[in-house]
Amino acid sequence: MSDDNINIPPKPSTLHEVLQWCIFAWCLMMIYHHYPTFIHFYIKGISKIAGSGLELPLSLLSITIAILLAVLHLPLVYFKLSRIVRFILYPALILPPALLTLAVKYIDDAYAKTPEGAESAAQIETRKHERQQEIDEMDELFESIGGTKEYRAAREKELEDVRSCLSSDGRFSALEQEVKSRVHNPDAFKHIETQVGSYPDGYNMQVTFQAQNGFGATQTATIRARIATEDCTIISTSGFDPE
């Protein structure tokens, strides 16, 4: 057997080729979904935030690695690489999202130190305080009209059923999609908190989020929903009217 034949990589199986095409497609989707949104934010003014200075280098390094990985994971290229390089390319897939997440963390920390960020944080705390006040007022109302233990147990059972509609990370995608369909820039939507509780007019869920108004400014807002406990569908919503 000649040395040339020894250096020729073995032909991959059909299953491995299909898997590799899927990984390549995932790389392209990662680039398509994450980086245009980040660049949009940066152009819209993130670059003016007095951060650590690592935001842009980290994001550029992340997208560079993502593009390089996409090229190297292209099956026409991947199967010509040595076995050790191919082995390294799989765990390397976590680098771009990890670097981008770190860049976004620096941006969030820097934004929190600006007047706009401080105002946004204050709005969130105010809404939490208002929610607690509403719950306390409703408890007092139930007690004043002779609310029984049975009624409280039934109400808690209803809220527990609503909580079961949440995903493992405590979010309710149907309500978030409802918000995204109304905002001016769905890509700028940022989930902050999902809460389940007893609210006026029968609403039992509240989502706090950030979104852009028609002028491009980021605002913190909330939307409330009445969720059916039988099938987790949205009966009605209230509290969010995009400007």
BELHUMO-V218060 format. One record per helix or strand of 2 or more residues. SS is the DSSP state (2 for helix, 1 for strand). FROM is the first residue (numbers start at 0). LEN is the number of residues. If there is no record, write none. Layout:
SS;FROM;LEN  SS;FROM;LEN
This chain:
2;2;4  2;13;31  2;45;3  2;53;20  2;74;4  2;82;9  2;93;19  2;114;30  2;148;15  2;172;8  2;185;3  1;189;7  2;199;3  1;204;8  1;217;10  1;233;5
